[in-house]
Amino acid sequence: MPVISVVSLKGGVGKTSVTLGLAGAAMARGLTSLVVDLDPQGNATSILRARPSKTTVANVLEHPTRAEIEAALTPCDWEIGPGEVDVLASHPSVIRFDSWTHPGTVFKPKLAKALQQLEGYDLVLIDCPPSLGALTREALAASDLALVVTTPSYFGTQGVERAVAEVEEIRKGVNPDLKLAGIVVNRVRSVAEEHQYRVGELGSIYGKATILKPFLPERIAVTQAEGFGAPVYEVKTQGGREVAGIFDLYLSSLLRK
């Protein structure tokens, strides 16, 4: 059961879109996946149209027991098949777990403890908040792979640098099995010189092999799918098919790592 954290330290780069794109690709293959929504904004929970549950990921972080996490699991309205998607839903109260502990305090991962007790999933995808707080550390401590999402911009490049450094810090500390799965460059316009420059810059810094290809183009099909509350492959347009195909390629790459 590979666990993949989708990370971005800058809001608005499409981190949740990438998480849900991978969940949709997994479902199209007949896989059973779990989306863990660690972002207090709860966008993934909303777009997936998760069924109401009495408990959420906040309760799991408070009491990381098997009973607690199983009680918090909920299906969603993406039951299109052939696979399935379950949700560990977010809640605004999860923000209280995002504060740093006092210096010298030993970090004891809670989400990792809870996920280790789960069975029956082919894939776990964690949608992290756009920050370097304790929630992102919880996600990375529980993960096998970290996927960094950015846009081809100056501030996006800066966010990648900080995210990669955090992945390395967690790997050296609490999770030696953590690997950087790659960098997704989202909302790329092939005719924009600035985008071409930033993509080349990322490749020169982190290695061309680290940048997932093809790049994710800017397509209205993604926002349409999110508005419908459906996977992007349900948008039967050329753009929808193009983006869905890219997410399927990404999924193949991630499952091989």
Secondary structure, 3 states (H helix, E strand, C coil): CCEEEEECCCCCCCHHHHHHHHHHHHHHCCCEEEEEECCCCCHHHHHHCECCCCCCHHHHHHCCCHHHHHHHEEEECCCCCCCEEEEECCCHHHHHHCCCCCCCCCCCCCHHHHHCCCCCCCEEEEECCCCCCHHHHHHHHCCCEEEEEECCCHHHHHHHHHHHHHHHHHHHCCCCCCEEEEEEECCECCCCHHHHHHHHHHHHHHCHHHECCCCCECCHHHHHHHHHCCCHHHCCCHHHHHHHHHHHHHHHHHHHC
